[in-house]
Each structure stands twice: as C-alpha cells, then as structure tokens.
C-alpha cells in the first residue's frame, strides 16, 4: 500500500508541533460578504458631486453637468416615507437620471410631467419588452435598449450604458442651446421590476460619473432613492469588480497624463532599458530574487501556522 511523501501529507488536527494562528473551517471557500448599510434616520448619506465627465474616446463632453447642484438629492427619511405602491413608480436618482420598472416607461403622464427625453431598457434579449417599448415610443421620448441574458453579461454593458446616457444628455443640451430653450435631458433606466438589472446599471453609472463614489456608496444611494432595489450577492460582486476596473482605468489614464506632462523634460534623455534597472545597485532589493518578482510577496508577512519546535 502506497503512502504519501511526508511533504505531501495533510497536517493532522491533533498536531502539536504547529500552532494555528487563525480560526478556520472546512467549508468551501467563498468570497467575503459585502455589507451595504441600509438607509436609516441617523445614517449620513454619501455626498454627491460630478467628477469624471469627459469621455475622450467618444468625444462626449458632459462638463456642463457640474453646473447642477446635487445637494439634498438623496432622501433622508426613506424608511418613513416609502410606501409599497411606490415600487410601481420611477424615482429620481440624479437630476438627469431616473430608475424604475417597465410600467413607468409606458406611463405617458409620468413621462410628460417629469420631462423624460429617453428611456433605456435593460432587457434579456431583442424580443423582450417590445410592447413596452412600443408604448414608450408613442409617449414621445427616444428609446434605447441594452441586452443582457444574465447578470454577468451586464459587466461588459456598463460602459455602453454610460455612453448612451451621456450622449443623449449632451445632445439635448446642444439642441437646447441652439434653440435658445434651456432644457436638461432626462433618462429613465428600467427593467421588468426596476429592482435588479436596471438598478445595477444605475449604480455603475453613479460609480463612473461621480467623484470618489465606490460601489458601496452607489448601492446606498440607489436604495435610499428606491427602497425596493435588490442587490444580491451576485450583483454586489459585479459592482465591486466594476469598481476595481474603474480604478485601474483611472490609474492608467493618470499615468499617461503624467507621462505626457513630463515628456518635455525627458525628451533629450535616453530611456533606460530593463537590463539597466537590473544592474542598478540602488534598486537591488534581494540578491536571490528579481526585483520585479518581489512585488508579488510584499505585505505577505502573515502565516497560517507557527512552528513551536
């Protein structure tokens, strides 16, 4: 009968040579839960301010959105004011953005009263909600759609949704200036219930457009404005991943900007190669490892067990 080599053998539970430094269980590994503080009477809501308004790739300049005050936008008494029937209505998230169910998209009175200029449907496929979209067109606003078969398919659609919203609001702004009639474009983002797919798209939009607005703050604001939204663990994880992507994109953009600003100062200097950095004694951190490889191990001083021998 074959036996495992000593180095491959599992450590027994009654092992006395090694002491556990942390408590652990035998369950399958899972991601840590994301806790979103619910709206309360005493909780401070996040401050809203428009930050990232330029989209150079699509040449969409939404800098004019900074002119609008976002103070006192977020509801502070959601728990007291919310009524069950309001789930069938759309709620204001930003002065130019609403979130609601598909019933709101075909509500002609609501569209006229709020001045909705575009409805954006988040639907499963091209054949979904056609009746609602037909009714919305009859009400007058522009109609746009985004198709996502499931929650994970939405990840690649967030940027498209942001472009659609910003392009429409910017176009309405240009038309209003030419006509001499000041008007702010308003977009209603909706899905079947207004609580899941459209809610996560709206939260992603807040993360991209507002200054220092992470996924927790975005979900908090959506829930404060529309109390019935449902961000389950899957949607929370999707928004957290999207926030990481946004941070990476902004970091790259900032690095490129700094590089362009310093290009005039370094134009006459020869760029150093990676071989030069390897030979630089000032940058040598460990003689046994490549300096670029050390970054993977930085901050890993914690160990699961301690040898008591």
Secondary structure, 3 states (H helix, E strand, C coil): CCCCCHHHCCCCCCCCCEEECCCCCCCCCCCCCCCCCCCCCCCCCCCCCECCCEECCCCEECHHHHHCCCCCCCCCCHHHHCCHHHHHCCEEEECCEEEEEHHHHCCHHHHHHHCCCEEEEEECCCCCCHHHHHHHHHHCCEEEEEECCCCHHHHHHHHHHHHHHHHHHHHHHHHHHHHCCCCCCCEEEEECCCCCHHHHHHHHHHHHHECCCCHHHHHHHHHHHCCCCCCCHHHHHHHHHHHHHHHHHHHHHHHHHHHHHHCCCCCCCCCCCHHHHHHCHHHCCCCCCCHHHHHHHCCCCCCCEEECC
